[in-house]
């Protein structure tokens, strides 16, 4: 598997895992077989504005940073749900709606000074709904970090951080994982660093989508972003037959066994997700459909949202990284 120019180091470090994987297999023959038909129906998804706060100012830039600082680990029973505008939402959409509701209610969720000292009672109020969102204490720690770093380095404005990167998605990802430790999504396997940078990369894509490629969403190197290795994407890739698990791992995932974060099985699932999407992207390009990895990721993620209860489950890991 030859990697393209890889400035982030995500493709390179995950390739080492995929080439030596014991539990997960990326099926290149299946990717080649599915690509011609898929190329005729895959289109780059547009940014979905519903439930997202947007006012076109630096306030939106801070809001998106807050959103992706909290964008992880929604699974669990009973589900955390939020009711907004007659809709009952869960998962990511519940988070986005809850943070938009907070702005409407006058909670200064985009103010760095507030975030740095936000009381526990306030995050409970912001994320109120049916049941409690998982690991809420860690989410508050992330918000404190966001506030602290914004105040210490960027005058309270994440827009200053974005501007300092000169339109480079790679530089912004590097800035995030270096300065905001909760975004430093790196595993270690066989003595090697394995980079995923899921939430840092998705924040760059969210800025691009929300601002429609203008202002703080203008980047010249979005082709360097990889897929965002979470738990929904490998579910849809497995459903499509593009990745497979050996029997012992399949049994664990299908029976909703909790995998330890950083375990070989979990790292292999995430690394294989990165490469299955990359190889599918290349295969689609050979059939005339050019997509960036983040666009194909979005399309696959939306596909996964349509899965019913009969679908095979996603793998379970309790982590702050996805």
C-alpha positions in Angstrom: 0.0 0.0 0.0 1.8 3.1 -1.2 1.0 6.3 0.7 0.7 9.7 -1.1 2.6 12.7 0.4 1.6 12.4 4.0 2.3 15.6 5.9 0.3 14.7 8.9 1.9 11.3 9.3 -1.5 9.6 9.8 -1.4 7.5 6.6 2.2 6.5 7.2 1.8 5.5 10.8 -1.4 3.6 10.3 -0.1 1.8 7.3 2.5 0.1 9.5 -0.4 -1.2 11.6 -2.5 -2.4 8.6 0.4 -4.2 7.0 0.9 -6.2 10.2 -2.7 -6.6 11.3 -3.8 -9.7 13.1 -7.4 -9.0 13.8 -8.6 -6.7 10.9 -8.3 -7.1 7.2 -8.7 -4.4 4.6 -10.2 -6.2 1.6 -8.7 -4.5 -1.5 -10.5 -6.9 -3.9 -13.8 -5.8 -2.4 -12.9 -2.2 -2.6 -12.0 -2.6 -6.3 -15.3 -4.5 -6.9 -17.5 -1.9 -5.3 -15.9 1.2 -6.7 -17.4 1.3 -10.2 -21.0 1.2 -8.9 -20.2 3.5 -5.9 -18.6 6.1 -8.2 -21.9 6.6 -10.0 -23.8 7.5 -6.8 -21.3 9.1 -4.4 -21.5 12.9 -4.3 -19.6 15.2 -1.9 -22.0 16.0 1.0 -22.8 19.6 1.7 -22.3 21.1 5.2 -25.5 20.5 7.1 -26.4 23.7 8.9 -29.3 22.5 11.0 -28.5 22.3 14.7 -25.2 24.1 14.2 -24.7 27.6 15.5 -23.4 30.0 12.8 -23.2 33.8 12.8 -20.3 34.2 10.5 -18.0 35.8 13.1 -15.2 34.7 15.4 -17.9 33.5 17.8 -18.7 30.7 15.4 -15.0 29.7 15.3 -14.9 29.4 19.0 -18.3 27.5 19.0 -16.9 24.9 16.5 -13.8 24.4 18.7 -16.1 23.8 21.7 -18.2 21.4 19.6 -15.3 19.3 18.6 -13.7 19.4 22.0 -16.8 17.5 23.1 -17.4 15.4 20.0 -16.8 11.9 21.3 -18.3 8.8 23.0 -22.0 9.2 22.8 -22.9 5.5 22.9 -24.5 3.8 25.9 -27.8 2.6 27.3 -29.9 4.4 28.2 -29.1 6.8 25.4 -28.5 10.5 26.1 -31.0 12.4 24.2 -31.9 16.1 23.7 -35.3 17.4 22.6 -35.1 20.6 20.5 -37.8 22.1 18.3 -40.0 19.0 18.5 -37.2 16.7 17.6 -35.6 14.1 19.8 -31.9 13.8 19.0 -29.0 11.7 20.2 -25.3 11.3 19.5 -23.5 14.1 17.6 -26.7 15.9 16.6 -27.8 16.1 20.2 -24.5 17.7 21.1 -24.7 20.3 18.3 -28.3 21.1 19.2 -27.5 21.4 22.9 -24.6 23.8 22.3 -26.7 25.9 19.9 -29.5 26.0 22.6 -26.9 27.2 25.1 -26.1 30.2 22.8 -29.8 31.0 22.4 -30.2 30.8 26.2 -27.4 33.3 26.7 -24.8 30.9 28.2 -21.4 32.3 27.2 -20.3 28.9 25.8 -17.9 30.7 23.3 -16.2 32.9 25.9 -12.7 31.7 26.9 -12.8 33.1 30.4 -16.1 31.4 31.1 -14.9 28.1 29.7 -11.7 28.2 31.8 -13.7 28.2 35.0 -17.0 26.7 33.9 -18.7 25.1 36.9 -19.9 21.5 36.8 -23.5 22.5 37.3 -23.2 24.6 34.1 -22.1 21.8 31.9 -24.9 19.7 33.3 -27.4 22.5 32.4 -25.9 22.9 28.9 -26.0 19.2 28.1 -29.3 18.5 29.9 -31.6 16.0 28.3 -32.9 12.5 28.8 -30.2 10.7 30.9 -26.7 12.0 31.3 -24.1 12.2 28.5 -21.2 9.7 29.1 -18.0 10.8 30.9 -19.3 14.3 31.5 -16.5 15.1 33.9 -13.9 14.6 31.1 -15.9 16.9 28.9 -15.7 19.6 31.5 -11.9 19.1 31.7 -11.7 19.6 27.9 -13.7 22.8 28.1 -11.4 24.1 30.9 -8.4 23.3 28.7 -10.0 25.1 25.7 -10.5 28.2 27.8 -7.1 28.1 29.4 -5.2 27.7 26.1 -7.3 30.3 24.2 -6.6 32.8 27.0 -2.9 32.0 27.3 -2.0 31.9 23.6 -4.7 33.4 21.4 -6.3 36.3 23.2 -9.4 34.2 23.8 -10.1 33.8 20.1 -9.6 30.5 18.2 -9.8 32.6 15.0 -6.3 33.9 15.9 -5.0 30.4 16.0 -6.6 29.6 12.6 -5.2 32.7 11.1 -1.7 31.9 12.4 -1.7 28.8 10.2 -1.9 30.8 6.9 -4.6 28.6 5.3 -2.9 25.3 6.0 -5.1 22.5 7.3 -1.9 20.6 8.2 -0.6 23.4 10.3 -3.9 23.8 12.1 -4.1 20.1 13.0 -0.5 20.3 14.3 -1.4 23.4 16.3 -4.4 21.6 17.8 -2.6 18.4 18.8 0.4 20.4 20.2 -1.4 23.0 22.2 -4.7 21.3 23.2 -3.7 17.9 24.6 -7.2 16.6 24.6 -6.9 16.7 20.7 -3.6 14.7 20.7 -5.1 11.5 19.4 -2.1 9.2 19.2 -1.7 5.5 20.1 1.4 3.3 20.5 1.7 -0.1 19.1 4.8 -2.3 18.9 6.8 0.6 20.2 5.7 2.9 17.3 3.5 6.0 17.4 0.2 5.7 15.5 -1.5 8.9 14.7 -5.2 9.3 14.2 -5.9 13.0 15.1 -9.6 12.4 14.6 -11.1 15.4 16.4 -8.4 17.8 15.2 -9.0 16.8 11.6 -12.7 16.9 11.8 -12.5 20.4 13.3 -10.6 21.6 10.3 -13.2 20.1 8.0 -16.0 21.6 10.1 -14.5 25.0 9.7 -14.3 24.5 6.0 -17.9 23.3 5.8 -19.4 25.9 8.0 -17.7 28.9 6.3 -18.1 27.3 2.9 -14.4 27.5 2.2 -14.1 31.2 3.0 -12.7 33.3 5.8 -11.6 30.9 8.6 -12.7 27.9 6.5 -10.3 28.6 3.6 -7.6 25.9 3.4 -5.2 25.1 0.6 -4.3 21.6 1.6 -7.5 19.8 2.6 -6.3 16.8 0.5 -3.9 16.1 3.4 -6.8 15.2 5.7 -7.6 11.5 6.2 -10.7 9.8 7.2 -11.8 10.5 10.8 -11.4 7.1 12.6 -14.4 6.8 14.9 -16.8 3.9 15.7 -19.5 4.6 13.1 -17.1 4.5 10.0 -15.7 1.0 10.6 -19.3 -0.2 11.1 -20.3 0.9 7.7 -17.1 -0.3 6.1 -17.7 -3.7 7.7 -21.3 -3.6 6.5 -20.0 -3.0 2.9 -17.5 -5.8 3.2 -14.5 -3.5 2.8 -13.0 -4.5 6.2 -13.4 -7.8 8.0 -12.7 -9.0 11.5 -11.3 -12.4 12.5 -13.7 -14.6 14.5 -12.6 -13.6 18.0 -12.8 -9.9 17.3 -16.1 -10.2 15.4 -17.6 -12.1 18.4 -16.4 -9.3 20.8 -17.8 -6.5 18.6 -21.1 -8.3 17.8 -21.7 -9.1 21.5 -20.8 -5.5 22.5 -17.7 -6.4 24.5 -15.9 -3.3 25.7 -12.5 -3.0 24.0 -9.7 -1.2 26.0 -8.6 2.0 24.4 -5.2 1.6 22.8 -5.5 -2.2 22.6 -4.2 -3.9 19.5 -7.7 -4.7 18.4 -8.9 -1.1 18.7 -5.8 0.4 17.0 -6.2 -2.1 14.1 -9.8 -1.2 13.6 -9.0 2.5 13.5 -5.9 2.1 11.3 -7.9 -0.1 8.9 -10.6 2.5 8.8 -8.1 5.1 7.6 -6.7 2.9 4.9 -10.0 1.4 3.7 -11.3 4.9 3.1 -8.0 6.0 1.4 -8.0 3.0 -0.9 -11.7 3.5 -1.7 -11.0 7.2 -2.4 -8.3 6.2 -4.9 -10.5 3.5 -6.5 -13.3 6.0 -7.0 -10.9 8.5 -8.6 -9.9 5.8 -11.1 -13.6 5.6 -12.0 -13.9 9.4 -12.5 -15.2 10.4 -9.0 -12.7 12.7 -7.3 -13.3 13.1 -3.6 -11.1 14.3 -0.7 -10.9 11.8 2.1 -12.9 14.0 4.4 -15.7 14.2 1.8 -15.8 10.4 1.5 -15.8 10.1 5.3 -18.8 12.4 5.5 -20.7 10.4 2.9 -20.0 7.1 4.6 -20.9 8.6 8.0 -24.3 9.7 6.6 -24.7 6.2 5.2 -24.2 4.7 8.7 -26.9 6.9 10.1 -29.5 5.0 8.1 -28.6 1.7 9.7 -31.5 0.1 11.6 -31.4 -1.9 14.8 -30.7 -5.1 12.9 -27.3 -3.9 11.7 -24.2 -5.4 13.2 -23.0 -3.1 16.0 -20.0 -0.8 16.1 -17.1 -1.6 18.3 -17.3 -0.1 21.8 -14.4 1.8 23.4 -14.8 4.5 26.1 -12.4 7.2 25.0 -12.3 11.0 24.6 -10.8 10.8 21.1 -13.9 9.6 19.2 
